[in-house]
């Protein structure tokens, strides 16, 4: 609360008087109406700078004795200034304004010429990184060692029995002027020293400050920090004069100057102050060790001198941070490796390669690991770290029929039998006759060494192993063809199955899910390949075939002498000779009992099905009955059609899964057993329509319509009902499609046309002539020219 009262007093002082350093004002005597807009704006700025809201400032003014009428008028004036501030460009009280120093007056980093950049130089990105500018945090507390100078603003707060606030600027002579105290010289003093001096002077007007039990207290802080000017010279990318904050450090100035250039040193950067060397900076100490003491604070007029580099050394290869490093005269190869972050995990550290320029020629030097910190460096040295070779000096491996295959350490005198024991021994399926050791010879060629696994395990022989030996012990299953048996035909899951010793035909059928209902258990064939002995002789024999009978329930009996299978046998389960799936046909339309029917025999005919369906209804039209039959296209037929289409693109195949069987139900019913009384098949559908006394005319007629059927009426008469033939009608190819799906075309006898018979429900189709491209005028001219030439030739022939 005390600090807020002091802040309000400062705001009132700055608001109601034109001189910043005048004495305090009694709020009860303030006339808000007489204040100018600029003074109100200044009050708002100071309140914002102090972090006070409008309500807090008003509450403090009320506590200091300001009348309610003046407070109301002050709120109104502040609101007016806020409204006008949007147009005038002033910041409102709700905006966070940073008044620590003028950002516009500070220097900005300029872009570097990319041709002057070598990013391999260690430290270059340190001073050319947008995210690392070293700008001081102006909102943080200023260090007590900060040296005051002209332009700095000193804030003095007094609270307790006496309350007062001062905002004083250090003048050109380094003095501040405290009302009723006088001038105090603070220029060149640290903030801590200036604070002691100011407090000792304030005792003249606030005696309680020095009392044994003080009732008045004072604090001295730095308000606005002045900007300072420093010069960056020497081997910098952008040497020049830079304006920075008074709280800036050397690295901030180096950042603005782009840091050392291609010839500049990172190890010897001098800070000159008052004509003397204040410090010599080593940037590596900060980059490698994180020593922040290197980054010293700047003062106005400081000069930063970047010297030429000392010794440049190139590190490349298997190093964590390859690049160009700068070495001092007393530094070694080991120091450079540490600057580079050390070796990678693939580095060959036993020996480093050092290439040196002697001034006349080049020199190569091996640097052993133990000599890294004893090998001095010269300017222009290049150090390369090689990569380890992809070989093991003490490794052997074993694979195959052992319990623990993998890599093992090669110890002194390790033998094959001992390695097998380390791998927890052989598996039961290990092939004991032969194993192989693959060895890398001295010339890197491979050598194969065979051994008897049985002799090694019994101790009759043994082999001493060498590095990178690879031992292979195969399983007996790996050395022979994979053994299977196959079952085909009437079982649940036909296919290929693993062979087991003692496997019988019943066992295989059991694994295949058992018999299907259609399976014949008395006619089973087993095909067996010829033996090795039989295959060694040339003969016409291909396989052995055995016929067996198996119980349908696969019952196991103690006296069972089942046929035992051998590897690669093929078992064929046949279908019962008389077995057939239930065949279903469908009859719809004008019958007494339409629906699906199961065929009673393979010889059931059309008329028999109609009889089973209760016969025809009175209004049925048997001549229009249509029989459609299901068509199943196999994969082979599809592939053949695709092949034909590739050869002849004019071909067309129907994708319909049914076909129409042209029959006359009327003839079949009148003469059962005749040609039209066809045998039925599963999937057939018979449709019997109602009487349809209509005839449809379509195609190339002037007006395609449907016309009433009139007995004895000719085809041409029906065409005239549709307006007659069209211009493109092909009159000689007119055909009729009958309700049962059959069709009949026009017949010719000399110049006479015999049109098909017309029945109820049929359709007359008049096809169109194929379109012909008319001859262009140029073709007619060419023909006329040819005829004219021919006429000339004929006229010149002399008979």
Secondary structure, DSSP 8 states (H G I E B T S, - for coil): -HHHHHHHHHHHHHHH-SSTT-----GGG--GGG--HHHHHHHHHHHHHTT--HHHHHHHHHHTT--HHHHHHHHHHHHHHHHHHHHHT---TTS----SS-GGGS-------GGG--TTBTTTGGGS-TT------TTS---TT-B--TT-EEEEEEEESS-EEEEEE--TTSEEEETTTEEEE-TT-BHHHHHHHHHHHHTTT-GGGGSTT-SEEEEEEE-S--EEEEEEEESBTT-EEEEEETT-BHHHHHHHTTSB-TTEEEEEEEEEETTEEEEEE-HHHHHHH--GGGS-B--TT-EEEEEE-SEEEEEEESBTT-EEEEE-TT-BHHHHHHHTT-B-TTB--SEEEEEEE-SSSEEEEEEEGGGGGG-B--TT-EEEE-B--S--SSEEEEEESBTT-EEEE--TT-BHHHHHHHTT-B-TTB-SS-EEEEEE-TTS-EEEEEE-HHHHHHTS---B--TT-EEEE-BTTTTS---EEEEEESBSS-EEEE--TT-BHHHHHHHTT-B-TTEEEEEEEEEEE--HHHHTS--S--EEEEEE---TT----TT----B--TT-EEEEEE-TT-----EEEEEESBSS-EEEE-SSTT-BHHHHHHHTT-B-TTB-GGG-EEEEE----HHHHHHHHHHHHH-TT------SEEEE---HHHHHHSTTSTTS-B--TT-EEEE-B---EEEEEESBSS-EEEE--TT--HHHHHHHTTSB-TTB-GGG-EEE-TTS-EEE-EEETTEEE-----TT-EEEE-B--------HHHHHHHHHHHHHHHHHHHT---
